[in-house]
């Protein structure tokens, strides 16, 4: 099944002249060759995102300052981890 955007692009490409098609092909080939080589883990992650099985990676992982400035939310009473352990018993 072809996505709506791809179908629109295909319909527009059919109206191009031969010279315009060659230019489009050159641009697409250059774009493909400029993409960095992905690791196996990045390829798997990308495939999962494309299929909608997982969401994009959180920007938190790309900005170490946000992680370093993180502070836990204060709560009243005993630690939440103790409450969770008790409830599981």
N, C-alpha and C positions, 0 to 999 in steps of 0.2 A: 504494500500500500504506500503510495507516494504522498508525502505531506503536502499541504496546501501551498506552502511557500515554494517548495521545489517545483510543483506544477506550474505556478505563476512564472517562475524563472525560466522554466522550459518553454512555456508559451512565448515569452518575450524573446528568448534566444532563437526561436524559429523564425522570427522576423528580421534577424540580423543579416547583414551582407556577409559574403565569404571573408572579406578582410576583417570585419568586426568579429566574426567567429574565431578567426585565428588569433586576434588580439585577446579575446576572452580566454581562449585556451592557454595562451602564453601567461596571462595573469594568474589563472588557476594553477598552472604548473609551478610557477614561481612561488605562489603561496604555499603549496604543498611541500616544496623543497625547503622552505624557510622554517617550518615547524620543527622545534627541537625534538630529539629522540626521547621518547618516554621510557621510563623503567617499566618492568613487568607489573609492579604494584600500581603505578600510575595508569597503565593501560587498563588494568582490571577496574580500578576506581572509575575511570572515564566511561568504560562500558556500562557499569552499573548506573552511573548518573544518566547516561543516554537512555537507558531502558526505564528510568524512573524508579529504580529499586532503592536508591539512596539519594539523599540531597547533596548539593554541593558542599564541599568541605567548609567548615566554619572559618571565617576570617580571623578568629581568635588565634589559630595556629600560626598565622602569618605575621602577627604583630606581637612580639615577645613582651613589649612594654605593658600591653593590656593584661597579659598573664601575670607579670611581676607585680602589678598594682592591685591585683584581685585581693579582696578581703572577704572572709566568710561572713554570712549574715548572722548576726547575734540572735540567739533564741533564749527564752527563759526555761529554767528547769535543767534536767540532766541532759547530757549530750544526746543528740538525735541517734547516733549510732547505737547507743545502749538501748534506746526505745525500740529500734528496729530489731535488734537481737532478741529482746524480750518478747516481742510480738510474734516472732518466728518460732518460738518454743511452744 
